[in-house]
Amino acid sequence: MGALHAGHLALVAKAKVDCLFTVVSIFVNPAQFGPNEDLSRYPRPLARDKQLLKNAGVDLLFCPSAGTIYPQGFSVYVEEGALSKEMCGKSRPGHFKGVCTVVAKLFNIVLPDIAYFGQKDYQQVKIIARMVRDLNFNLSTRIVPTVREKNGLAMSSRNAYLNNEERNKALVLFNSLKYAKDCIVCGERKTEKILAGMRRIIAAVSGTKIDYIEIRDADTLATIDKINSKVVIALAVFVGKTRLIDNIIVKPKGKI
């Protein structure tokens, strides 16, 4: 959706290694914003984004208008019915319906062989992969690891909303994820015990509010009580008025 940062450019770099021709789409999708969300103030530095993509060697930028994607009378949407009901889907009803619809349209317009997405939006990536499978899109999806600032904060276009004090407070997301990983590495397998520790860490930072913290099966996003395979630890936290998401993937070592 534009407001590009190093995380987006990592997708471009991976695509350029794998592919002969690289296309980037920029489209602030109104269908994935709720009525009280930040559509009107979402950053749109298009001239800067174009220069970044040119410098990165992108072959084509597709930057359609809202009227092009959603012409008058538009009434057909794509909705995933299982993975989209949990986590971000609970607090942002209709969000993933908007995501699936616009991504399906972009796939049909651009006809890519491979589509690249960042791990930070892990639930979204899994939903899109399910859509690709279930609707027989002739392409593959690939996940590129989250790019972080030196202090661990995940790169996000919404970081622009944070003042200096809030940026420091936002580090609690990554710190709580590191805590969870350390717990698993040290042998803890009960998800609720790990989640309780993460909640305590975040609650200790003023001006934050937890939307959700989850430990899910990394492949299926199924809920689990005990960790016995690779998991994704994901969370959404408000820092001030800004909702941030992050996650890490952890594979337990040794006998479970």
C-alpha positions as CSV (number, residue, x, y, z in Angstrom):
1,M,0.0,0.0,0.0
2,G,2.9,2.3,-0.5
3,A,4.9,4.3,2.1
4,L,7.7,2.0,1.2
5,H,10.5,0.9,3.6
6,A,13.3,-1.6,3.7
7,G,10.9,-4.4,4.3
8,H,9.1,-3.7,1.0
9,L,12.5,-3.4,-0.8
10,A,13.5,-6.8,0.5
11,L,10.6,-8.3,-1.4
12,V,11.8,-6.5,-4.6
13,A,15.4,-7.7,-4.0
14,K,14.2,-11.3,-3.7
15,A,12.0,-11.1,-6.7
16,K,14.8,-9.7,-8.8
17,V,17.0,-12.6,-7.8
18,D,14.4,-15.2,-8.7
19,C,12.6,-13.7,-11.7
20,L,13.3,-12.1,-15.1
21,F,10.7,-9.3,-14.6
22,T,9.6,-7.6,-11.4
23,V,6.3,-5.8,-11.0
24,V,5.3,-3.8,-7.9
25,S,1.7,-2.7,-7.2
26,I,0.9,0.3,-5.0
27,F,-2.7,0.7,-4.1
28,V,-4.1,1.9,-0.8
29,N,-7.1,-0.4,-0.7
30,P,-10.2,1.2,0.8
31,A,-12.0,-2.2,1.0
32,Q,-9.6,-3.4,3.8
33,F,-10.1,-0.4,6.1
34,G,-12.8,-0.4,8.7
35,P,-15.1,2.7,9.3
36,N,-13.0,4.0,12.2
37,E,-9.5,3.1,10.8
38,D,-6.9,5.2,9.2
39,L,-7.7,5.3,5.5
40,S,-7.8,9.0,5.2
41,R,-4.5,9.6,6.9
42,Y,-2.6,6.6,5.6
43,P,0.8,7.8,4.3
44,R,0.9,8.2,0.5
45,P,4.4,9.5,-0.5
46,L,4.1,8.3,-4.1
47,A,6.9,10.4,-5.6
48,R,9.3,9.0,-3.0
49,D,8.1,5.5,-3.5
50,K,8.6,5.7,-7.3
51,Q,12.2,6.8,-6.8
52,L,12.9,4.0,-4.4
53,L,11.5,1.4,-6.8
54,K,13.4,2.9,-9.7
55,N,16.6,2.8,-7.7
56,A,15.8,-0.9,-6.8
57,G,15.5,-1.8,-10.5
58,V,11.8,-2.5,-10.6
59,D,10.7,-3.1,-14.2
60,L,7.0,-2.0,-13.8
61,L,5.0,-0.1,-11.2
62,F,1.3,-0.6,-11.3
63,C,-0.5,2.2,-9.4
64,P,-4.2,2.1,-10.2
65,S,-6.9,4.4,-8.9
66,A,-9.6,3.3,-6.6
67,G,-12.1,3.8,-9.4
68,T,-10.1,1.5,-11.6
69,I,-10.1,-1.3,-9.1
70,Y,-13.6,-0.8,-7.9
71,P,-15.7,0.7,-10.8
72,Q,-19.2,2.0,-10.2
73,G,-21.5,-0.9,-9.4
74,F,-18.7,-3.2,-8.2
75,S,-20.4,-6.0,-6.2
76,V,-18.3,-9.2,-6.3
77,Y,-15.9,-9.9,-3.4
78,V,-13.6,-12.8,-2.4
79,E,-13.8,-14.0,1.2
80,E,-11.8,-16.7,3.0
81,G,-14.0,-18.5,5.5
82,A,-11.7,-20.1,8.1
83,L,-8.2,-18.5,8.7
84,S,-9.6,-15.0,8.4
85,K,-12.0,-15.3,11.4
86,E,-9.3,-15.3,14.1
87,M,-6.5,-13.0,15.3
88,C,-6.6,-9.8,13.1
89,G,-9.9,-10.9,11.6
90,K,-11.6,-10.7,15.0
91,S,-10.7,-7.1,15.6
92,R,-10.9,-6.0,12.0
93,P,-14.1,-7.5,10.6
94,G,-14.1,-7.3,6.8
95,H,-10.4,-6.6,6.6
96,F,-9.4,-9.9,5.0
97,K,-12.4,-9.8,2.6
98,G,-10.9,-6.6,1.3
99,V,-7.4,-8.0,1.1
100,C,-8.5,-11.2,-0.7
101,T,-10.6,-9.3,-3.2
102,V,-7.9,-6.8,-4.1
103,V,-5.1,-9.4,-4.2
104,A,-7.3,-11.6,-6.5
105,K,-7.8,-8.7,-8.8
106,L,-4.1,-7.8,-8.9
107,F,-3.3,-11.4,-9.6
108,N,-5.7,-11.5,-12.5
109,I,-4.5,-8.2,-13.9
110,V,-0.7,-8.7,-13.5
111,L,-0.7,-12.5,-14.0
112,P,2.5,-13.1,-11.9
113,D,4.3,-16.4,-11.7
114,I,5.4,-15.7,-8.1
115,A,4.0,-13.3,-5.6
116,Y,6.2,-12.1,-2.6
117,F,4.8,-11.1,0.8
118,G,6.5,-10.1,4.1
119,Q,6.4,-12.4,7.1
120,K,5.2,-9.5,9.3
121,D,1.8,-10.0,7.8
122,Y,1.9,-13.7,8.5
123,Q,-1.8,-14.4,8.8
124,Q,-2.5,-12.4,5.6
125,V,0.2,-14.5,3.8
126,K,-1.4,-17.7,4.9
127,I,-4.9,-16.5,3.9
128,I,-3.6,-15.5,0.4
129,A,-1.9,-18.9,0.0
130,R,-5.1,-20.6,0.9
131,M,-7.0,-18.5,-1.7
132,V,-4.4,-19.3,-4.3
133,R,-4.8,-23.0,-3.6
134,D,-8.6,-23.1,-3.3
135,L,-9.3,-20.9,-6.3
136,N,-6.6,-22.5,-8.5
137,F,-4.5,-19.4,-9.2
138,N,-1.6,-20.4,-11.5
139,L,1.1,-18.9,-9.3
140,S,3.1,-19.6,-6.2
141,T,3.5,-17.4,-3.1
142,R,6.7,-16.8,-1.1
143,I,7.4,-15.4,2.3
144,V,10.3,-13.0,2.9
145,P,11.5,-12.6,6.5
146,T,10.5,-9.5,8.4
147,V,13.0,-6.6,8.2
148,R,13.7,-4.9,11.5
149,E,15.3,-1.7,12.6
150,K,18.6,-2.2,14.6
151,N,16.6,-2.1,17.9
152,G,14.3,-4.9,16.7
153,L,11.2,-2.9,15.8
154,A,9.6,-4.4,12.7
155,M,9.5,-2.1,9.7
156,S,6.0,-0.9,9.1
157,S,4.5,2.0,7.2
158,R,2.4,2.8,10.3
159,N,5.6,3.4,12.3
160,A,5.4,6.9,10.8
161,Y,2.5,7.6,13.2
162,L,4.7,7.0,16.3
163,N,6.5,9.8,18.1
164,N,9.9,9.2,19.7
165,E,8.5,8.1,23.0
166,E,6.0,5.7,21.3
167,R,8.8,4.3,19.1
168,N,10.7,3.3,22.3
169,K,7.5,1.8,23.8
170,A,6.8,-0.1,20.6
171,L,10.0,-2.2,21.3
172,V,7.9,-4.1,23.8
173,L,6.4,-6.1,20.9
174,F,9.7,-7.6,19.8
175,N,10.9,-7.9,23.4
176,S,7.9,-10.0,24.4
177,L,8.4,-12.1,21.3
178,K,12.0,-12.7,22.2
179,Y,10.9,-13.7,25.7
180,A,8.5,-16.3,24.2
181,K,11.2,-17.7,22.0
182,D,13.6,-18.0,25.0
183,C,10.9,-19.8,26.9
184,I,10.5,-22.4,24.2
185,V,14.2,-22.8,23.7
186,C,14.5,-23.4,27.4
187,G,11.9,-26.2,27.2
188,E,8.6,-24.5,28.1
189,R,5.8,-26.1,26.1
190,K,2.6,-24.8,27.7
191,T,1.3,-22.0,25.5
192,E,-0.8,-20.3,28.2
193,K,2.2,-20.0,30.6
194,I,4.2,-18.3,27.8
195,L,1.3,-16.0,26.8
196,A,0.9,-15.0,30.4
197,G,4.5,-13.9,30.6
198,M,4.2,-11.9,27.4
199,R,1.1,-10.1,28.7
200,R,2.9,-9.1,31.9
201,I,5.8,-7.7,29.8
202,I,3.5,-5.6,27.7
203,A,1.2,-4.5,30.5
204,A,4.3,-3.0,32.3
205,V,4.7,-0.5,29.5
206,S,2.3,2.5,29.9
207,G,0.4,3.6,26.9
208,T,0.1,0.2,25.4
209,K,-3.0,-2.0,24.9
210,I,-3.0,-5.6,23.8
211,D,-5.4,-6.5,20.9
212,Y,-4.3,-10.1,20.9
213,I,-1.4,-12.4,21.6
214,E,-1.5,-15.9,20.1
215,I,0.7,-19.0,19.7
216,R,-0.5,-20.9,16.7
217,D,0.6,-23.8,14.5
218,A,2.8,-22.2,11.9
219,D,1.4,-24.1,9.0
220,T,-2.3,-24.3,9.8
221,L,-2.8,-21.4,12.3
222,A,-4.7,-23.8,14.5
223,T,-4.8,-23.0,18.2
224,I,-2.6,-25.2,20.4
225,D,-2.3,-25.8,24.1
226,K,1.1,-27.5,24.0
227,I,4.0,-26.8,21.6
228,N,5.1,-29.9,19.8
229,S,5.9,-28.5,16.3
230,K,6.8,-25.2,14.6
231,V,4.7,-22.3,15.8
232,V,4.1,-18.7,15.0
233,I,3.9,-16.4,17.9
234,A,1.9,-13.4,16.8
235,L,0.6,-10.3,18.4
236,A,-1.2,-7.0,17.8
237,V,-0.7,-4.1,20.2
238,F,-1.8,-0.5,20.3
239,V,1.0,1.9,21.1
240,G,-0.9,5.1,21.8
241,K,-3.4,5.2,19.0
242,T,-1.3,3.1,16.5
243,R,-2.0,-0.6,16.1
244,L,1.2,-2.5,15.4
245,I,1.6,-6.2,14.5
246,D,4.6,-8.5,14.7
247,N,5.4,-12.2,14.9
248,I,8.2,-14.7,15.0
249,I,8.4,-18.3,14.0
250,V,9.9,-20.8,16.4
251,K,10.7,-24.5,15.9
252,P,11.3,-26.4,19.1
253,K,14.5,-28.4,19.3
254,G,14.9,-31.8,20.8
255,K,12.3,-34.4,21.8
256,I,8.9,-32.9,22.6
